[in-house]
Amino acid sequence: MSGLPHSPHALVTGGGRGIGRAIAAALVGAGATVTIVGRNSAVLEEAVNAGAAHFAAVADVSDEASLKAAISEASARKPIDILIANAGSAESAPFVKSDSALFARMMDINFMGVVHAIHGVLPGLKDRPYGRIVVIASTAGLKGYA
């Protein structure tokens, strides 16, 4: 990873495992200060202890207040330059077995979680000399799967 400004602060949602953790670790390797956000404190703590991130905050991206508090805490340490909106979830079932609550959960996490994250970082990010927002999405957003 190249082209980062001197020591930016990156916030990665869903950063405790999988793609988010790999992105966080790559950003650490490129010289960024990295805060990861997720729902499982043990997973987040293990990622920090392994060097995949510097800081962690427990928050659910579908809970706007929780996520904004985590972003505020991270921003207080160091202004955020990069948002990686990676948190996501996938539940699936045949349509006739899918109730509206399933669709609401998926929208709250996969869509509103991104909206909440961007709303949380944008006021400070727009004044930074190097502000970036990256949104990670599943290929399920492009193609329906059985």
GIJO-V309687 format. One record per helix or strand. SS is the DSSP state (H for helix, E for strand). FROM is the first residue (numbers start at 1). LEN is the number of residues. Records with the same first field share a line. If there is no record, write none. Layout:
# GIJO-V309687
SS=FROM-LEN, FROM-LEN
This chain:
# GIJO-V309687
E=9-5, 33-6, 55-4, 82-4, 132-4
H=18-12, 41-9, 64-14, 95-3, 100-26, 139-3
